[in-house]
Amino acid sequence: MARKSRRQQMKEEVTKEAEIDMTPMIDVVFLLIIFFLCIDFKILESKLPAYLPKDKGSQPEKVEPQEQLRIKIVLDRKGEKSLRPAAKHAYYLVGHKVHYTVGPKKVETLDELKDELKKIHDDPNRRVPDPKKPGSKKVMGVVIEPDTGTVYGDVAPCVDAVKFVGFDDINFGGGLGSETGGKYAKKPRKKKK
């Protein structure tokens, strides 16, 4: 057998087709599959768990209205925008102040709100009939109504307080807006003559 010259060996190496080793790619795919099987997707969702009620709307049978606890978030002072330190586009509001009304009662702080909600939650006289279990009663639902000018930082702690106390049926109202004629409500424009 004749020995191949260096030139022939290099020519054969160049003409060989490149072979792809699929083992690392298969390993990565299996790791991704394991990752997505193990992760809890609800943690990844960054939204408030607010579900539309199923017992309202157009249905052939008549549904009795349920008594609900109304919590209003009322804006006292709008506050001034101030740039957060070490952040290019993040602001916070200096002097921003809200208060809450639980039914007819006015409360100033989140701690007072929790105390008031706890009293209502624990009061057996404030239970409403449960349509899913005739003859039994349940904790009433809550409707949160934010005022015009309130921000996410006002609503989210209120929802947290309601959930902390033990209310599970939480809905959001249309807000106080211009209907109430609040301090920061948009006034209707006058037509020019």
MDTraj code that builds the backbone (N, CA, C; nanometers):
import mdtraj as md
import numpy as np

residues = "MET ALA ARG LYS SER ARG ARG GLN GLN MET LYS GLU GLU VAL THR LYS GLU ALA GLU ILE ASP MET THR PRO MET ILE ASP VAL VAL PHE LEU LEU ILE ILE PHE PHE LEU CYS ILE ASP PHE LYS ILE LEU GLU SER LYS LEU PRO ALA TYR LEU PRO LYS ASP LYS GLY SER GLN PRO GLU LYS VAL GLU PRO GLN GLU GLN LEU ARG ILE LYS ILE VAL LEU ASP ARG LYS GLY GLU LYS SER LEU ARG PRO ALA ALA LYS HIS ALA TYR TYR LEU VAL GLY HIS LYS VAL HIS TYR THR VAL GLY PRO LYS LYS VAL GLU THR LEU ASP GLU LEU LYS ASP GLU LEU LYS LYS ILE HIS ASP ASP PRO ASN ARG ARG VAL PRO ASP PRO LYS LYS PRO GLY SER LYS LYS VAL MET GLY VAL VAL ILE GLU PRO ASP THR GLY THR VAL TYR GLY ASP VAL ALA PRO CYS VAL ASP ALA VAL LYS PHE VAL GLY PHE ASP ASP ILE ASN PHE GLY GLY GLY LEU GLY SER GLU THR GLY GLY LYS TYR ALA LYS LYS PRO ARG LYS LYS LYS LYS".split()
xyz = np.array([
    [0.0828, -0.1190, 0.0000],
    [0.0000, 0.0000, 0.0000],
    [0.0861, 0.1237, 0.0000],
    [0.0523, 0.2065, -0.0902],
    [0.1291, 0.3299, -0.1001],
    [0.0796, 0.4297, 0.0019],
    [0.1749, 0.4962, 0.0546],
    [0.1437, 0.5965, 0.1571],
    [0.0939, 0.7227, 0.0894],
    [-0.0154, 0.7846, 0.1439],
    [-0.0725, 0.9052, 0.0841],
    [0.0167, 1.0241, 0.1152],
    [0.0274, 1.1066, 0.0153],
    [0.1077, 1.2275, 0.0363],
    [0.0286, 1.3274, 0.1205],
    [0.1013, 1.4215, 0.1708],
    [0.0407, 1.5256, 0.2569],
    [-0.0657, 1.6022, 0.1796],
    [-0.0411, 1.6291, 0.0530],
    [-0.1349, 1.7028, -0.0305],
    [-0.2652, 1.6234, -0.0464],
    [-0.2586, 1.4928, -0.0680],
    [-0.3779, 1.4107, -0.0834],
    [-0.4572, 1.4036, 0.0477],
    [-0.3873, 1.3956, 0.1611],
    [-0.4559, 1.3919, 0.2903],
    [-0.5346, 1.5206, 0.3146],
    [-0.4737, 1.6343, 0.2826],
    [-0.5428, 1.7637, 0.3020],
    [-0.6617, 1.7755, 0.2086],
    [-0.6489, 1.7267, 0.0857],
    [-0.7583, 1.7327, -0.0112],
    [-0.8763, 1.6499, 0.0371],
    [-0.8501, 1.5304, 0.0935],
    [-0.9572, 1.4458, 0.1452],
    [-1.0271, 1.5115, 0.2653],
    [-0.9509, 1.5777, 0.3514],
    [-1.0097, 1.6448, 0.4677],
    [-1.1006, 1.7595, 0.4254],
    [-1.0581, 1.8313, 0.3220],
    [-1.1380, 1.9445, 0.2746],
    [-1.2660, 1.8969, 0.2095],
    [-1.2607, 1.7874, 0.1358],
    [-1.3789, 1.7399, 0.0644],
    [-1.4779, 1.6646, 0.1527],
    [-1.4380, 1.6255, 0.2724],
    [-1.5297, 1.5578, 0.3641],
    [-1.6416, 1.6538, 0.4038],
    [-1.7629, 1.6025, 0.4161],
    [-1.8743, 1.6850, 0.4606],
    [-1.8654, 1.7045, 0.6115],
    [-1.9042, 1.8201, 0.6528],
    [-1.9024, 1.8489, 0.7967],
    [-2.0142, 1.7702, 0.8639],
    [-1.9830, 1.7051, 0.9713],
    [-2.0810, 1.6279, 1.0458],
    [-2.1205, 1.7064, 1.1709],
    [-2.2499, 1.7122, 1.1957],
    [-2.2997, 1.7844, 1.3127],
    [-2.3274, 1.6833, 1.4228],
    [-2.2742, 1.7126, 1.5405],
    [-2.2993, 1.6267, 1.6560],
    [-2.4268, 1.6766, 1.7239],
    [-2.5342, 1.5970, 1.7196],
    [-2.6652, 1.6379, 1.7697],
    [-2.6821, 1.6156, 1.9209],
    [-2.5883, 1.5484, 1.9839],
    [-2.6036, 1.5144, 2.1259],
    [-2.6225, 1.6374, 2.2151],
    [-2.5396, 1.7423, 2.2032],
    [-2.5632, 1.8594, 2.2904],
    [-2.6984, 1.9258, 2.2670],
    [-2.7432, 1.9292, 2.1406],
    [-2.8721, 1.9922, 2.1115],
    [-2.9863, 1.9117, 2.1742],
    [-2.9778, 1.7823, 2.1681],
    [-3.0805, 1.6968, 2.2286],
    [-3.0807, 1.7149, 2.3807],
    [-2.9628, 1.7266, 2.4398],
    [-2.9543, 1.7499, 2.5845],
    [-3.0231, 1.8809, 2.6228],
    [-2.9990, 1.9856, 2.5445],
    [-3.0597, 2.1160, 2.5730],
    [-3.2115, 2.1083, 2.5606],
    [-3.2614, 2.0397, 2.4583],
    [-3.4066, 2.0272, 2.4395],
    [-3.4694, 1.9546, 2.5585],
    [-3.4080, 1.8459, 2.6042],
    [-3.4611, 1.7737, 2.7196],
    [-3.4581, 1.8591, 2.8456],
    [-3.3536, 1.9383, 2.8643],
    [-3.3482, 2.0273, 2.9807],
    [-3.4589, 2.1318, 2.9753],
    [-3.4862, 2.1866, 2.8563],
    [-3.5949, 2.2839, 2.8434],
    [-3.7306, 2.2196, 2.8725],
    [-3.7495, 2.0971, 2.8254],
    [-3.8757, 2.0275, 2.8526],
    [-3.8932, 2.0072, 3.0028],
    [-3.7885, 1.9654, 3.0701],
    [-3.7953, 1.9457, 3.2157],
    [-3.8224, 2.0778, 3.2864],
    [-3.7574, 2.1850, 3.2414],
    [-3.7777, 2.3171, 3.3015],
    [-3.9236, 2.3591, 3.2914],
    [-3.9835, 2.3478, 3.1709],
    [-4.1209, 2.3929, 3.1534],
    [-4.2219, 2.2995, 3.2200],
    [-4.1870, 2.1744, 3.2421],
    [-4.2768, 2.0855, 3.3158],
    [-4.2769, 2.1179, 3.4645],
    [-4.1641, 2.1635, 3.5166],
    [-4.1511, 2.1880, 3.6604],
    [-4.1980, 2.3264, 3.7029],
    [-4.2026, 2.4207, 3.6115],
    [-4.2332, 2.5595, 3.6501],
    [-4.3841, 2.5766, 3.6685],
    [-4.4220, 2.6632, 3.7615],
    [-4.5616, 2.6964, 3.7846],
    [-4.5915, 2.8239, 3.7081],
    [-4.6725, 2.8141, 3.6037],
    [-4.6954, 2.9283, 3.5157],
    [-4.7743, 3.0396, 3.5837],
    [-4.8483, 3.0088, 3.6898],
    [-4.9243, 3.1147, 3.7570],
    [-4.8313, 3.2154, 3.8226],
    [-4.7125, 3.1723, 3.8613],
    [-4.6169, 3.2646, 3.9219],
    [-4.5691, 3.3654, 3.8180],
    [-4.5605, 3.3217, 3.6928],
    [-4.5103, 3.4097, 3.5882],
    [-4.6108, 3.5170, 3.5494],
    [-4.7384, 3.4933, 3.5744],
    [-4.8381, 3.5919, 3.5360],
    [-4.8303, 3.7109, 3.6303],
    [-4.8226, 3.8290, 3.5714],
    [-4.8144, 3.9490, 3.6555],
    [-4.9435, 4.0281, 3.6421],
    [-5.0518, 3.9660, 3.6841],
    [-5.1794, 4.0357, 3.6802],
    [-5.2580, 4.0015, 3.8056],
    [-5.3527, 4.0829, 3.8346],
    [-5.4381, 4.0576, 3.9496],
    [-5.5405, 3.9513, 3.9131],
    [-5.5653, 3.8567, 4.0019],
    [-5.6638, 3.7537, 3.9698],
    [-5.8059, 3.8084, 3.9849],
    [-5.8551, 3.8717, 3.8816],
    [-5.9902, 3.9259, 3.8829],
    [-6.0701, 3.8524, 3.7762],
    [-6.1748, 3.7850, 3.8170],
    [-6.2530, 3.7054, 3.7245],
    [-6.3912, 3.7666, 3.7111],
    [-6.4432, 3.7662, 3.5906],
    [-6.5770, 3.8185, 3.5689],
    [-6.6780, 3.7224, 3.6303],
    [-6.7802, 3.7747, 3.6933],
    [-6.8790, 3.6864, 3.7558],
    [-6.9563, 3.6080, 3.6499],
    [-6.9814, 3.4812, 3.6787],
    [-7.0509, 3.3957, 3.5828],
    [-7.2012, 3.3987, 3.6041],
    [-7.2455, 3.4505, 3.7188],
    [-7.3886, 3.4489, 3.7470],
    [-7.4588, 3.5749, 3.6991],
    [-7.3888, 3.6611, 3.6245],
    [-7.4491, 3.7838, 3.5754],
    [-7.4450, 3.7822, 3.4240],
    [-7.5331, 3.8549, 3.3612],
    [-7.5358, 3.8585, 3.2159],
    [-7.6648, 3.7986, 3.1647],
    [-7.6667, 3.7611, 3.0379],
    [-7.7899, 3.7078, 2.9792],
    [-7.7982, 3.5577, 3.0021],
    [-7.8943, 3.5188, 3.0821],
    [-7.9194, 3.3780, 3.1101],
    [-8.0709, 3.3563, 3.1086],
    [-8.1134, 3.2354, 3.0759],
    [-8.2578, 3.2108, 3.0712],
    [-8.3244, 3.2178, 3.2090],
    [-8.2512, 3.1863, 3.3148],
    [-8.3109, 3.1881, 3.4474],
    [-8.2771, 3.3190, 3.5189],
    [-8.3659, 3.3571, 3.6068],
    [-8.3487, 3.4821, 3.6793],
    [-8.2566, 3.4598, 3.7991],
    [-8.1584, 3.5488, 3.8154],
    [-8.0638, 3.5384, 3.9267],
    [-8.0881, 3.6554, 4.0205],
    [-8.1023, 3.6236, 4.1482],
    [-8.1223, 3.7279, 4.2481],
    [-7.9926, 3.8048, 4.2692],
    [-7.9998, 3.9377, 4.2800],
    [-7.8766, 4.0149, 4.3039],
    [-7.8188, 3.9838, 4.4425],
    [-7.6877, 3.9829, 4.4507],
    [-7.6175, 3.9552, 4.5759],
    [-7.5736, 4.0859, 4.6400],
    [-7.5863, 4.0940, 4.7704],
    [-7.5355, 4.2093, 4.8426],
    [-7.3826, 4.2044, 4.8390],
    [-7.3195, 4.3176, 4.8094],
    [-7.1741, 4.3246, 4.8033],
    [-7.1247, 4.4418, 4.8866],
    [-7.0068, 4.4253, 4.9412],
    [-6.9432, 4.5298, 5.0203],
    [-6.8674, 4.6221, 4.9252],
    [-6.8978, 4.7506, 4.9284],
    [-6.8323, 4.8461, 4.8399],
    [-6.7184, 4.9158, 4.9141],
    [-6.6000, 4.9102, 4.8521],
    [-6.4836, 4.9817, 4.9046],
    [-6.4450, 5.0848, 4.8000],
    [-6.4497, 5.2106, 4.8385],
    [-6.4121, 5.3172, 4.7464],
    [-6.2742, 5.3703, 4.7849],
    [-6.1909, 5.3898, 4.6853],
    [-6.0597, 5.4510, 4.7067],
    [-6.0717, 5.5938, 4.6561],
    [-6.0688, 5.6883, 4.7488],
    [-6.0941, 5.8293, 4.7164],
    [-5.9630, 5.9066, 4.7236],
    [-5.9354, 5.9827, 4.6195],
    [-5.8132, 6.0613, 4.6105],
    [-5.8285, 6.1912, 4.6894],
    [-5.7389, 6.2140, 4.7863],
    [-5.7383, 6.3382, 4.8635],
    [-5.6432, 6.4401, 4.8006],
    [-5.5189, 6.3968, 4.7760],
    [-5.4169, 6.4825, 4.7135],
    [-5.3514, 6.4054, 4.6012],
    [-5.3368, 6.4708, 4.4869],
    [-5.2809, 6.4046, 4.3698],
    [-5.1315, 6.3777, 4.3835],
    [-5.0580, 6.4669, 4.4415],
    [-4.9139, 6.4483, 4.4564],
    [-4.8379, 6.4968, 4.3339],
    [-4.7102, 6.5198, 4.3527],
    [-4.6230, 6.5669, 4.2445],
    [-4.5305, 6.4548, 4.2006],
    [-4.5093, 6.4443, 4.0693],
    [-4.4184, 6.3421, 4.0173],
    [-4.2750, 6.3765, 4.0549],
    [-4.2017, 6.2758, 4.0988],
    [-4.0607, 6.2925, 4.1312],
    [-3.9856, 6.1714, 4.0769],
    [-3.8720, 6.1960, 4.0123],
    [-3.7934, 6.0877, 3.9526],
    [-3.7304, 6.0032, 4.0617],
    [-3.7420, 5.8711, 4.0476],
    [-3.6796, 5.7801, 4.1442],
    [-3.5289, 5.7853, 4.1279],
    [-3.4539, 5.7787, 4.2383],
    [-3.3085, 5.7763, 4.2272],
    [-3.2631, 5.6481, 4.1559],
    [-3.1620, 5.6597, 4.0735],
    [-3.1020, 5.5476, 3.9994],
    [-3.2006, 5.4818, 3.9039],
    [-3.2978, 5.5574, 3.8539],
    [-3.3908, 5.5035, 3.7540],
    [-3.4164, 5.6112, 3.6496],
    [-3.4113, 5.5720, 3.5241],
    [-3.4262, 5.6701, 3.4166],
    [-3.5709, 5.7143, 3.3959],
    [-3.6659, 5.6181, 3.3986],
    [-3.8032, 5.6510, 3.3623],
    [-3.9035, 5.6112, 3.4695],
    [-3.8609, 5.5999, 3.5935],
    [-3.9523, 5.5608, 3.7005],
    [-3.9786, 5.6796, 3.7914],
    [-4.1069, 5.7016, 3.8196],
    [-4.1468, 5.8134, 3.9033],
    [-4.2207, 5.7616, 4.0268],
    [-4.2238, 5.8436, 4.1292],
    [-4.3129, 5.8192, 4.2412],
    [-4.3803, 5.9518, 4.2736],
    [-4.4902, 5.9452, 4.3461],
    [-4.5693, 6.0647, 4.3743],
    [-4.5420, 6.1124, 4.5164],
    [-4.4942, 6.2360, 4.5271],
    [-4.4667, 6.2962, 4.6563],
    [-4.5932, 6.3685, 4.7023],
    [-4.6396, 6.3355, 4.8224],
    [-4.7588, 6.4010, 4.8773],
    [-4.8894, 6.3383, 4.8315],
    [-4.8834, 6.2266, 4.7618],
    [-5.0040, 6.1569, 4.7141],
    [-5.0753, 6.0945, 4.8339],
    [-5.2065, 6.1185, 4.8455],
    [-5.2802, 6.0663, 4.9611],
    [-5.4194, 6.0236, 4.9189],
    [-5.4597, 5.9058, 4.9684],
    [-5.5951, 5.8560, 4.9454],
    [-5.6563, 5.8149, 5.0792],
    [-5.7890, 5.8066, 5.0821],
    [-5.8574, 5.7432, 5.1945],
    [-5.9576, 5.6428, 5.1372],
    [-6.0131, 5.5601, 5.2227],
    [-6.1024, 5.4533, 5.1789],
    [-6.2366, 5.4707, 5.2467],
    [-6.3421, 5.4321, 5.1771],
    [-6.4728, 5.4239, 5.2414],
    [-6.5207, 5.2802, 5.2292],
    [-6.5542, 5.2223, 5.3431],
    [-6.6062, 5.0862, 5.3481],
    [-6.7531, 5.0997, 5.3829],
    [-6.8388, 5.0846, 5.2814],
    [-6.9800, 5.1151, 5.3019],
    [-6.9900, 5.2644, 5.3305],
    [-7.0548, 5.3027, 5.4415],
    [-7.0636, 5.4463, 5.4739],
    [-6.9461, 5.4977, 5.5573],
    [-6.8606, 5.4079, 5.6075],
    [-6.7549, 5.4472, 5.7005],
    [-6.6277, 5.4874, 5.6266],
    [-6.5680, 5.5993, 5.6705],
    [-6.4426, 5.6483, 5.6117],
    [-6.3259, 5.6008, 5.6975],
    [-6.2238, 5.5441, 5.6310],
    [-6.1011, 5.5031, 5.7003],
    [-5.9827, 5.5662, 5.6286],
    [-5.8810, 5.6042, 5.7062],
    [-5.7688, 5.6805, 5.6516],
    [-5.6512, 5.5942, 5.6052],
    [-5.6209, 5.4846, 5.6761],
    [-5.4998, 5.4080, 5.6462],
    [-5.5347, 5.2637, 5.6102],
    [-5.4369, 5.1926, 5.5554],
    [-5.4561, 5.0515, 5.5219],
    [-5.4786, 4.9661, 5.6464],
    [-5.4131, 5.0006, 5.7575],
    [-5.4327, 4.9245, 5.8815],
    [-5.5764, 4.9395, 5.9323],
    [-5.6296, 5.0621, 5.9260],
    [-5.7689, 5.0838, 5.9651],
    [-5.8628, 5.0085, 5.8707],
    [-5.8261, 5.0061, 5.7416],
    [-5.9069, 4.9330, 5.6432],
    [-5.9097, 4.7837, 5.6769],
    [-5.7931, 4.7274, 5.7100],
    [-5.7873, 4.5850, 5.7473],
    [-5.8726, 4.5575, 5.8711],
    [-5.8639, 4.6459, 5.9708],
    [-5.9423, 4.6266, 6.0936],
    [-6.0924, 4.6283, 6.0644],
    [-6.1352, 4.7244, 5.9835],
    [-6.2771, 4.7357, 5.9500],
    [-6.3243, 4.6146, 5.8693],
    [-6.2424, 4.5719, 5.7730],
    [-6.2776, 4.4549, 5.6922],
    [-6.2821, 4.3281, 5.7775],
    [-6.1923, 4.3177, 5.8739],
    [-6.1898, 4.2010, 5.9633],
    [-6.3194, 4.1931, 6.0446],
    [-6.3660, 4.3095, 6.0946],
    [-6.4923, 4.3129, 6.1699],
    [-6.6085, 4.2635, 6.0833],
    [-6.6121, 4.3119, 5.9588],
    [-6.7211, 4.2742, 5.8681],
    [-6.7115, 4.1257, 5.8326],
    [-6.5899, 4.0789, 5.8053],
    [-6.5691, 3.9392, 5.7661],
    [-6.6098, 3.8438, 5.8780],
    [-6.5802, 3.8802, 6.0025],
    [-6.6065, 3.7915, 6.1162],
    [-6.7495, 3.8014, 6.1702],
    [-6.8252, 3.9004, 6.1246],
    [-6.9621, 3.9203, 6.1732],
    [-7.0566, 3.8224, 6.1018],
    [-7.1178, 3.7280, 6.1757],
    [-7.2078, 3.6313, 6.1104],
    [-7.3344, 3.6964, 6.0541],
    [-7.3709, 3.8150, 6.1041],
    [-7.4899, 3.8846, 6.0538],
    [-7.4658, 3.9474, 5.9167],
    [-7.3394, 3.9575, 5.8752],
    [-7.3070, 4.0189, 5.7459],
    [-7.2915, 3.9142, 5.6351],
    [-7.3265, 3.7889, 5.6631],
    [-7.3183, 3.6825, 5.5620],
    [-7.4379, 3.6928, 5.4681],
    [-7.4190, 3.6459, 5.3453],
    [-7.5255, 3.6496, 5.2447],
    [-7.5583, 3.5061, 5.2016],
    [-7.6794, 3.4833, 5.1505],
    [-7.7153, 3.3479, 5.1059],
    [-7.6237, 3.3018, 4.9915],
    [-7.5862, 3.1750, 4.9973],
    [-7.5006, 3.1163, 4.8945],
    [-7.5892, 3.0492, 4.7897],
    [-7.5938, 3.1032, 4.6661],
    [-7.6816, 3.0445, 4.5646],
    [-7.6379, 2.9037, 4.5217],
    [-7.5111, 2.8704, 4.5403],
    [-7.4623, 2.7376, 4.5014],
    [-7.5000, 2.6315, 4.6047],
    [-7.5188, 2.6751, 4.7297],
    [-7.5572, 2.5834, 4.8372],
    [-7.6812, 2.6404, 4.9064],
    [-7.7989, 2.6087, 4.8563],
    [-7.9215, 2.6637, 4.9161],
    [-7.9302, 2.6309, 5.0653],
    [-7.9708, 2.7301, 5.1423],
    [-7.9850, 2.7133, 5.2866],
    [-7.8597, 2.7500, 5.3645],
    [-7.7479, 2.7721, 5.2968],
    [-7.6246, 2.8101, 5.3676],
    [-7.5881, 2.9544, 5.3327],
    [-7.4971, 3.0079, 5.4120],
    [-7.4547, 3.1465, 5.3908],
    [-7.3053, 3.1514, 5.3676],
    [-7.2615, 3.2592, 5.3007],
    [-7.1195, 3.2773, 5.2689],
    [-7.0795, 3.4219, 5.2957],
    [-6.9489, 3.4455, 5.2922],
    [-6.8970, 3.5814, 5.3072],
    [-6.9344, 3.6600, 5.1827],
    [-6.9800, 3.7819, 5.2012],
    [-7.0226, 3.8621, 5.0861],
    [-6.9041, 3.8970, 4.9961],
    [-6.9348, 3.9279, 4.8718],
    [-6.8335, 3.9702, 4.7761],
    [-6.7944, 4.1154, 4.7991],
    [-6.6822, 4.1543, 4.7417],
    [-6.6309, 4.2904, 4.7580],
    [-6.6193, 4.3552, 4.6202],
    [-6.6596, 4.4824, 4.6114],
    [-6.6415, 4.5613, 4.4899],
    [-6.5497, 4.6770, 4.5252],
    [-6.4363, 4.6860, 4.4550],
    [-6.3407, 4.7953, 4.4772],
    [-6.3615, 4.8986, 4.3678],
    [-6.3858, 5.0233, 4.4098],
    [-6.4108, 5.1312, 4.3141],
    [-6.3054, 5.2408, 4.3325],
    [-6.2056, 5.2474, 4.2438],
    [-6.1038, 5.3526, 4.2553],
    [-6.1530, 5.4858, 4.1994],
    [-6.1097, 5.5930, 4.2615],
    [-6.1419, 5.7289, 4.2192],
    [-6.0568, 5.7671, 4.0985],
    [-6.0985, 5.8673, 4.0246],
    [-6.0178, 5.9209, 3.9156],
    [-5.8905, 5.9797, 3.9753],
    [-5.7768, 5.9442, 3.9178],
    [-5.6489, 5.9950, 3.9674],
    [-5.5762, 5.8981, 4.0582],
    [-5.6442, 5.7914, 4.1024],
    [-5.5740, 5.6913, 4.1818],
    [-5.4829, 5.6118, 4.0889],
    [-5.3793, 5.5533, 4.1455],
    [-5.2805, 5.4810, 4.0675],
    [-5.2769, 5.3349, 4.1127],
    [-5.2022, 5.2536, 4.0389],
    [-5.1893, 5.1114, 4.0712],
    [-5.1402, 5.0927, 4.2150],
    [-5.0517, 5.1807, 4.2593],
    [-4.9979, 5.1735, 4.3951],
    [-5.1023, 5.1982, 4.5026],
    [-5.2195, 5.2506, 4.4653],
    [-5.3296, 5.2671, 4.5602],
    [-5.4207, 5.1441, 4.5603],
    [-5.4441, 5.0877, 4.4413],
    [-5.5391, 4.9775, 4.4265],
    [-5.4801, 4.8447, 4.4737],
    [-5.3552, 4.8156, 4.4361],
    [-5.2942, 4.6858, 4.4696],
    [-5.2875, 4.6609, 4.6203],
    [-5.2441, 4.7577, 4.7041],
    [-5.2449, 4.7323, 4.8488],
    [-5.3861, 4.7125, 4.9056],
    [-5.4850, 4.7788, 4.8442],
    [-5.6235, 4.7603, 4.8880],
    [-5.6685, 4.6170, 4.8590],
    [-5.6350, 4.5666, 4.7397],
    [-5.6694, 4.4282, 4.7045],
    [-5.5976, 4.3313, 4.7986],
    [-5.4703, 4.3604, 4.8280],
    [-5.3944, 4.2752, 4.9206],
    [-5.4602, 4.2715, 5.0587],
    [-5.5075, 4.3871, 5.1060],
    [-5.5730, 4.3933, 5.2371],
    [-5.7024, 4.3118, 5.2367],
    [-5.7798, 4.3223, 5.1288],
    [-5.9059, 4.2479, 5.1182],
    [-5.8780, 4.0973, 5.1171],
    [-5.7768, 4.0548, 5.0407],
    [-5.7409, 3.9125, 5.0354],
    [-5.6858, 3.8647, 5.1701],
    [-5.6071, 3.9505, 5.2377],
    [-5.5463, 3.9150, 5.3666],
    [-5.6528, 3.8832, 5.4718],
    [-5.7597, 3.9615, 5.4704],
    [-5.8669, 3.9428, 5.5687],
    [-5.9438, 3.8134, 5.5419],
    [-5.9561, 3.7747, 5.4132],
    [-6.0236, 3.6490, 5.3835],
    [-6.1351, 3.6574, 5.2815],
    [-6.1581, 3.7730, 5.2226],
    [-6.2579, 3.7847, 5.1169],
    [-6.1993, 3.7260, 4.9887],
    [-6.2783, 3.6414, 4.9212],
    [-6.2294, 3.5778, 4.7990],
    [-6.2968, 3.6311, 4.6733],
    [-6.4211, 3.6728, 4.6849],
    [-6.4967, 3.7212, 4.5695],
    [-6.4729, 3.8713, 4.5547],
    [-6.3747, 3.9092, 4.4697],
    [-6.3372, 4.0499, 4.4532],
    [-6.3690, 4.0925, 4.3107],
    [-6.4425, 4.2022, 4.2975],
    [-6.4739, 4.2613, 4.1676],
    [-6.4273, 4.4059, 4.1681],
    [-6.4163, 4.4618, 4.0495],
    [-6.3765, 4.6022, 4.0371],
    [-6.4910, 4.6793, 3.9748],
    [-6.5265, 4.7894, 4.0406],
    [-6.6328, 4.8742, 3.9899],
    [-6.5789, 4.9682, 3.8840],
    [-6.6689, 5.0427, 3.8243],
    [-6.6306, 5.1337, 3.7174],
    [-6.5531, 5.2548, 3.7657],
    [-6.5316, 5.2655, 3.8930],
    [-6.4598, 5.3811, 3.9457],
    [-6.5563, 5.4928, 3.9773],
    [-6.5068, 5.5893, 4.0477],
    [-6.5932, 5.6996, 4.0887],
    [-6.6077, 5.8014, 3.9773],
    [-6.5014, 5.8233, 3.8998],
    [-6.5074, 5.9045, 3.7789],
    [-6.5820, 6.0348, 3.7929],
    [-6.6405, 6.0807, 3.6825],
    [-6.7078, 6.2105, 3.6809],
    [-6.8500, 6.2020, 3.7336],
    [-6.9044, 6.0807, 3.7504],
    [-7.0416, 6.0674, 3.7982],
    [-7.0578, 6.1254, 3.9375],
    [-6.9558, 6.1087, 4.0215],
    [-6.9681, 6.1558, 4.1591],
    [-6.9325, 6.3031, 4.1713],
    [-6.8708, 6.3567, 4.0660],
    [-6.8322, 6.4970, 4.0735],
    [-6.7237, 6.5205, 4.1746],
    [-6.6347, 6.4235, 4.1907],
    [-6.5256, 6.4338, 4.2866],
    [-6.4323, 6.5500, 4.2548],
    [-6.3407, 6.5759, 4.3470],
    [-6.2486, 6.6874, 4.3352],
    [-6.1680, 6.6817, 4.2056],
    [-6.1247, 6.5597, 4.1652],
    [-6.0380, 6.5449, 4.0485],
    [-6.1114, 6.4871, 3.9282],
    [-6.2436, 6.4847, 3.9338],
    [-6.3212, 6.4309, 3.8218],
    [-6.3137, 6.5268, 3.7045],
    [-6.3165, 6.4706, 3.5854],
    [-6.3144, 6.5543, 3.4648],
    [-6.4503, 6.6200, 3.4504],
    [-6.4456, 6.7499, 3.4321],
    [-6.5697, 6.8252, 3.4163],
    [-6.6110, 6.8211, 3.2687],
    [-6.7408, 6.8096, 3.2396],
    [-6.7849, 6.8085, 3.0997],
    [-6.7569, 6.9431, 3.0340],
    [-6.7186, 6.9387, 2.9069],
    [-6.6886, 7.0620, 2.8342],
    [-6.8183, 7.1325, 2.7977],
    [-6.8104, 7.2658, 2.8030],
    [-6.9259, 7.3451, 2.7621],
    [-6.9192, 7.3663, 2.6116],
    [-7.0355, 7.3578, 2.5479],
    [-7.0424, 7.3766, 2.4042],
    [-7.0356, 7.5252, 2.3719],
    [-6.9609, 7.5546, 2.2654],
    [-6.9513, 7.6946, 2.2206],
    [-7.0756, 7.7299, 2.1414],
    [-7.1200, 7.8513, 2.1594],
    [-7.2388, 7.8982, 2.0866],
    [-7.2009, 7.9718, 1.9631],
])
top = md.Topology()
chain = top.add_chain()
for i, resn in enumerate(residues, 1):
    res = top.add_residue(resn, chain, resSeq=i)
    for name in ("N", "CA", "C"):
        top.add_atom(name, md.element.get_by_symbol(name[0]), res)
traj = md.Trajectory(xyz[None], top)
